[in-house]
């Protein structure tokens, strides 16, 4: 298995020689030179599986021999990877995750609340039902905020009443969660977009997130027959917020909208782009500080407008996003000029550290993104791939003469290719 292209093999050999030369029975000295060497060896490879820990394992094995060549490194890497893959397959188990959410269910909610996203079914269950699925020790901890705080490392004032439950298979909880995470992030974005679509909100003095439902700060994972494991999320949430009241009406709309992403979308499809938009929307709504919220929504705007094909050009993002505002009742130039100013503010934040962002800035950018997401949802069957989206943006500004020329060229190319 080739880990480095020809032009980088000599560099990789130099790094391997150096790291082997400073290796001792106790491992490697921890210093700046060695840290950079490890990072360069992995970063210069074409294989993302060559992680820092894998580099350590391979070097540790070949350091016991006199075979320190790039080819030997690649052979040992291949052997270790196959061995790890075989071991993982024999240890695959079903993992169930329980994620606390700050939600209060209305009295008329059905007894079985569930939503399917990306092929993963998320169940809304009460604390008592979670307890029945845990081992005795974890069940006891679930009743005691102090025990929960010790297990999660998160400040916990009261035991959550409502949880999300979802499951996946994997050799460890990390592997299983990595399978769930994209669906979970899209699920959160779907919920937030449904609950706050076209909402005009204020950020509480610039230090409060705009989301309706706080992101979880911890969760529980349990494999069949094993003791539960507790872990925490890296989040800006501080806890102590009032639960969001989830009504039957809101649940019905969320469930209806979720049909769009019931199955995992194909790569490079418009549905996959919409799922990415939901995730980015959720991240933006989670941001507590004004400037980070604006950056989050600008990142969403870049995804919607497929800006990677134009090098992330701010003017292109503005032009493409502003176009979606035509015909929705806005006056004169709509929000084109405002988006241009917001693009400049985004650049000031990124390149100059200037954080001059107001609530109305975020609300207008949020509104513009929501208008564009609604368009994506509406045309996802007509323009089913991101290639379609890009060609649409590019062709939309052409006059009829140019469009006819493109049509004739396409017809000729199809005929020429038989």
Residue, then its C-alpha position, 0 to 999 in steps of 0.5 A: x500500500x503506497x502511503x506517499x506519492x513519488x515526490x514525497x517519498x524522500x521526505x517521508x524517508x528522512x522523517x522516518x530515519x530521524x524518528x527512528x534515530x531518536x527512539x529509545x526503549x521509553x519511546x520518543x522525547x517530547x519536544x517541538x522537533x519530534x512533534x512536528x516530524x510526527x505531524x509531517x509524516x502523517x500529513x504528507x500521506x495520501x491515506x487518512x488512516x495514517x493517524x498520529x497513533x498509527x504512526x507511533x504504532x508502526x514506528x514502534x514496530x519497525x524500530x525493533x528491526x533494521x528495516x527502516x525504509x519507506x517500503x517497510x513502513x508501508x508494509x507494516x502499516x498495511x499489516x496493522x490496518x488489516x489486523x485492526x480491521x479484523x479485530x474490529x469486525x469480531x468485536x462489533x456490537x449494538x450500541x444504544x445512546x441516550x442523549x438528554x434534551x431540554x424539552x417538555x412534552x405536551x400532554x397530548x403527545x402520542x406515547x411513541x414519539x420518533x423521527x427518522x433521519x439518514x436511516x437512523x430512528x431517533x426516539x423521544x423517551x422519558x427518564x424512567x424508560x432510560x433507566x430500564x435499559x441501563x445497568x444497576x449502577x448507571x440506573x442509580x447514577x441517573x437518579x442523582x445529579x451529583x453522581x451524574x456530574x462526576x461521571x460526565x464532568x459537566x455541571x448538573x443541577x437536576x436530572x433530565x426528564x426527556x432523552x433521545x434514544x438512537x442505536x448503531x453498531x460498532x466495535x466501540x462507542x466511538x465507532x458507533x457514534x461516528x455512524x450516528x453523528x451526521x444524522x444527529x447533526x442533521x436532525x438537530x438542524x431540521x428541528x431548529x429550522x422547523x421551529x424558527x423558520x423566518x423567526x426574527x430573534x435577539x441574542x440577549x445582549x450578544x451572549x445567548x444562543x438563538x437555538x430553541x433546544x440546547x445542544x446536549x452536554x453529555x450522553x450515555x452509551x451502552x452495549x448489550x450486556x455491558x456497563x454503560x459509558x458516560x461521555x460529554x460533548x464539547x459545547x458552549x452550553x452552560x446549562x440551566x435553561x428552561x425546557x422548550x415546550x414541544x407541542x403536538x403541532x410542532x412535532x407533526x411539522x417536524x415529522x413531516x419535514x423529516x420525510x425529506x431526509x428519511x434515508x441517507x442521501x447520496x453523495x454530491x446530491x442536492x439532498x446531501x447539500x440540504x443535510x449539510x445546510x441543516x447541520x450548518x444551520x444548527x451550528x450557527x444557532x448554537x453560537x452564543x456570541x454575535x460574531x461567531x453566529x454571523x460566521x456560522x450563517x455565512x458558512x451556511x451561505x457559502x454552502x447554499x451558493x456552492x461557493x467552493x467552485x468560485x473560490x469562496x468569492x464574497x461577491x459571488x456569494x452575495x450575488x447568488x444568495x441575493x437572487x433568492x430574495x427576488x420575488x418574495x415581497x422585498x422592496x427595491x434591491x431587497x437585501x443585496x446591499x445589506x448582504x454585501x456589507x455583511x460579507x465585509x463584516x465577515x471578512x473583518x472578523x476573519x482577517x482583522x479581528x473586528x467584531x462589529x455585529x448587531x442582532x439585525x445583521x444576523x437576523x437578515x443573514x439568517x432570513x436570507x439563508x432560510x429563503x435559499x434553503x426553502x428553494x433548495x428543498x423545492x427544486x431538489x427533484x428537478x436539480x438532483x445533484x450539486x453539479x445541477x446546482x452549480x450549472x444552474x447558478x452559472x447559467x442563470x445570469x446568461x442572456x437568451x442568446x448565450x443560453x441558446x448557444x449552450x443548448x446547441x453545444x450540448x445537443x452537438x456534443x451528445x450527438x458527437x459522442x453517439 
